[in-house]
Amino acid sequence: MTRPTLAEIIQVGETWLPGITKFTVTMEDIDGEGSTRSEAGIMHREIVREKVIHASIQHIVDQSELQTICAAVQSDSTVEMTLFCPGRGDPNVTADFYVSKVNFDLIRYKNPKTGVVEDWWQVDYTIVEV
């Protein structure tokens, strides 16, 4: 297996999402109604789904790359994605994910070598496997 680069972490359709600067994955089990804690403090779990993926993602991109992300990822939507997830058997997982609360921050950056002020976008969002 080759090591993925940050440019090859998340794919939507045929498009690899650009400019990923942070990618944090957690996996959680979903407990059923039968899960409870006894009087002695012992947890009894009824797991209905194992290793459900939650991921926080951050991109820093220019205007053209921002359009690519906006076309692929929108708040309060469900999208099929393929992403790198080392905690599951096959590290490349394809599934439907719910996208919540996409944030856009404009970043002004003065290139120290050229002195040119550039506009970049920081895009943050969370996805949860459906």
Backbone torsions as a table, in degrees:
resi	resn	phi	psi	omega
1	MET	NA	135.0	177.1
2	THR	-90.2	151.8	179.9
3	ARG	-75.1	128.6	179.5
4	PRO	-72.6	148.1	172.2
5	THR	-93.3	166.8	178.0
6	LEU	-63.8	-18.2	177.1
7	ALA	-79.1	-9.0	-177.0
8	GLU	-126.1	44.1	-178.2
9	ILE	-100.1	-44.1	-175.9
10	ILE	-129.3	129.2	178.3
11	GLN	-123.9	132.7	174.2
12	VAL	-120.1	115.2	-173.0
13	GLY	64.0	-125.8	178.2
14	GLU	-97.6	2.4	-172.5
15	THR	-102.5	124.2	170.5
16	TRP	-81.6	130.1	-178.7
17	LEU	-74.2	131.2	-173.0
18	PRO	-85.7	163.5	166.4
19	GLY	65.6	28.9	-179.8
20	ILE	-71.4	125.5	179.3
21	THR	-114.0	-16.7	177.9
22	LYS	-148.3	134.6	-179.5
23	PHE	-145.8	105.8	-177.8
24	THR	-117.2	121.7	-178.7
25	VAL	-113.9	133.9	169.6
26	THR	-126.3	152.6	176.1
27	MET	-123.7	133.6	-177.9
28	GLU	-130.4	146.2	172.0
29	ASP	-86.2	147.5	175.3
30	ILE	-101.7	121.7	-179.9
31	ASP	-86.4	145.0	175.9
32	GLY	-87.1	179.7	-178.0
33	GLU	-64.0	-22.3	-178.7
34	GLY	-79.8	-3.7	178.4
35	SER	-74.1	134.2	-178.5
36	THR	-158.6	170.7	175.6
37	ARG	-117.5	132.1	-178.8
38	SER	-75.4	170.5	177.4
39	GLU	-61.3	-27.4	178.5
40	ALA	-80.4	-2.5	178.0
41	GLY	88.5	9.1	-179.7
42	ILE	-85.5	130.0	-179.4
43	MET	-84.5	130.2	174.1
44	HIS	-114.9	115.5	-173.9
45	ARG	-109.6	137.3	170.1
46	GLU	-114.1	99.1	-176.0
47	ILE	-88.5	122.7	179.6
48	VAL	-96.8	-24.9	173.2
49	ARG	-147.3	136.3	179.9
50	GLU	-104.3	149.1	171.2
51	LYS	52.2	50.8	175.0
52	VAL	-76.1	129.5	-173.9
53	ILE	-82.5	131.5	169.3
54	HIS	-123.3	133.3	179.7
55	ALA	-139.4	140.1	171.6
56	SER	-106.8	131.3	-173.1
57	ILE	-129.4	140.8	176.1
58	GLN	-133.5	136.3	175.2
59	HIS	-122.8	147.4	165.2
60	ILE	-124.4	115.9	-168.8
61	VAL	-139.5	163.4	173.4
62	ASP	-88.4	-177.2	-174.4
63	GLN	-60.9	-42.4	-178.0
64	SER	-69.0	-39.4	177.7
65	GLU	-68.6	-31.2	176.6
66	LEU	-59.6	-40.5	179.0
67	GLN	-62.2	-38.0	177.7
68	THR	-62.0	-45.6	-179.9
69	ILE	-66.1	-44.7	-179.5
70	CYS	-61.5	-34.5	178.9
71	ALA	-69.9	-28.2	-175.1
72	ALA	-95.8	-31.7	-170.3
73	VAL	-130.0	120.8	178.2
74	GLN	-132.3	145.6	179.2
75	SER	-57.1	145.7	176.3
76	ASP	55.0	42.5	177.4
77	SER	-132.4	164.9	175.5
78	THR	-115.4	133.0	-176.9
79	VAL	-139.9	142.6	174.8
80	GLU	-80.8	127.2	-179.1
81	MET	-131.4	151.7	167.4
82	THR	-112.2	126.1	-178.5
83	LEU	-140.9	159.1	179.0
84	PHE	-80.9	123.2	179.8
85	CYS	-141.4	97.7	-173.8
86	PRO	-66.6	-15.3	-176.4
87	GLY	-85.0	-2.0	177.7
88	ARG	-110.0	162.7	-176.6
89	GLY	-48.7	-65.2	175.1
90	ASP	-85.8	125.3	-176.5
91	PRO	-67.1	-16.9	177.2
92	ASN	-100.8	106.8	-175.9
93	VAL	-104.3	128.2	172.8
94	THR	-110.2	122.9	-177.4
95	ALA	-160.0	169.8	172.8
96	ASP	-85.3	136.8	-179.7
97	PHE	-128.7	140.1	173.3
98	TYR	-88.4	130.5	-179.7
99	VAL	-100.9	125.5	179.6
100	SER	-120.3	141.9	169.5
101	LYS	44.5	80.1	176.4
102	VAL	-84.3	126.2	179.7
103	ASN	-110.8	138.4	178.2
104	PHE	-120.9	122.9	176.2
105	ASP	-121.2	128.2	176.3
106	LEU	-83.2	129.9	-179.2
107	ILE	-118.3	123.5	174.6
108	ARG	-95.2	129.7	-174.3
109	TYR	-131.8	126.1	175.8
110	LYS	-98.6	113.6	179.5
111	ASN	-64.8	117.6	-176.0
112	PRO	-66.7	-23.7	-179.3
113	LYS	-80.3	-40.0	-175.5
114	THR	-104.3	-20.0	-176.6
115	GLY	79.2	0.1	-178.9
116	VAL	-79.7	134.0	176.4
117	VAL	-86.9	127.3	-178.2
118	GLU	-119.3	148.5	175.4
119	ASP	-101.7	127.7	176.5
120	TRP	-126.4	158.4	177.8
121	TRP	-117.5	133.4	170.7
122	GLN	-102.6	122.2	-178.7
123	VAL	-117.2	124.9	179.6
124	ASP	-123.7	140.1	174.8
125	TYR	-161.5	167.6	178.5
126	THR	-122.0	141.1	173.9
127	ILE	-121.6	148.8	177.8
128	VAL	-132.7	130.1	179.4
129	GLU	-62.6	133.8	-179.1
130	VAL	-84.3	NA	NA
